[in-house]
């Protein structure tokens, strides 16, 4: 009887330690920027209304890659990052699946043409490119001071409204930065 009691205590202690370990290892990453709290969620956890919208034109040809619950001041919405081939976009919806509006402009309105270009109104469309595919003028600038001490890790062709530019993510030891240039290698603000 005493051995049974000790065995039960050991089993309970093992179960409790496992549960404690599971709760310690659970980490939630939350991004806070300019009073915006962006919490990652599973795409499957999106409201059904948003999933329904994503299954219709023009969104159905795009694959959701990430989802976030966003709190921006007194506004709450969901951001869905989508991808089609090498193109990416971010869509913003309320819980009912309606595009979120900022200053009267719907951010989630995506129009897809026959050429498969993406136009995201009031958002930024970043298309990954190889660093070697950057314009020669940008490569020349990156080979000079103060940039030559940094190593390019990623490059993007960016369309922001009516502006187009290139973004180059760079790293030096533990530091990272994102640089923006026009096609002539001039910094973009």
HELIX and SHEET records of a PDB file:
HELIX    1   1 UNK A    2  UNK A   25  1                                  24    
HELIX    2   2 UNK A   43  UNK A   45  5                                   3    
HELIX    3   3 UNK A   48  UNK A   54  1                                   7    
HELIX    4   4 UNK A  131  UNK A  133  5                                   3    
HELIX    5   5 UNK A  136  UNK A  142  1                                   7    
HELIX    6   6 UNK A  147  UNK A  149  5                                   3    
SHEET    1   A 5 UNK A  30  UNK A  33  0                                        
SHEET    2   A 5 UNK A  36  UNK A  41 -1                                        
SHEET    3   A 5 UNK A  63  UNK A  72 -1                                        
SHEET    4   A 5 UNK A  75  UNK A  84 -1                                        
SHEET    5   A 5 UNK A  87  UNK A  93 -1                                        
SHEET    1   B 2 UNK A 101  UNK A 102  0                                        
SHEET    2   B 2 UNK A 105  UNK A 106 -1                                        
SHEET    1   C 2 UNK A 110  UNK A 112  0                                        
SHEET    2   C 2 UNK A 118  UNK A 120 -1                                        
SHEET    1   D 4 UNK A 124  UNK A 129  0                                        
SHEET    2   D 4 UNK A 151  UNK A 160 -1                                        
SHEET    3   D 4 UNK A 163  UNK A 172 -1                                        
SHEET    4   D 4 UNK A 175  UNK A 181 -1                                        
END                                                                             
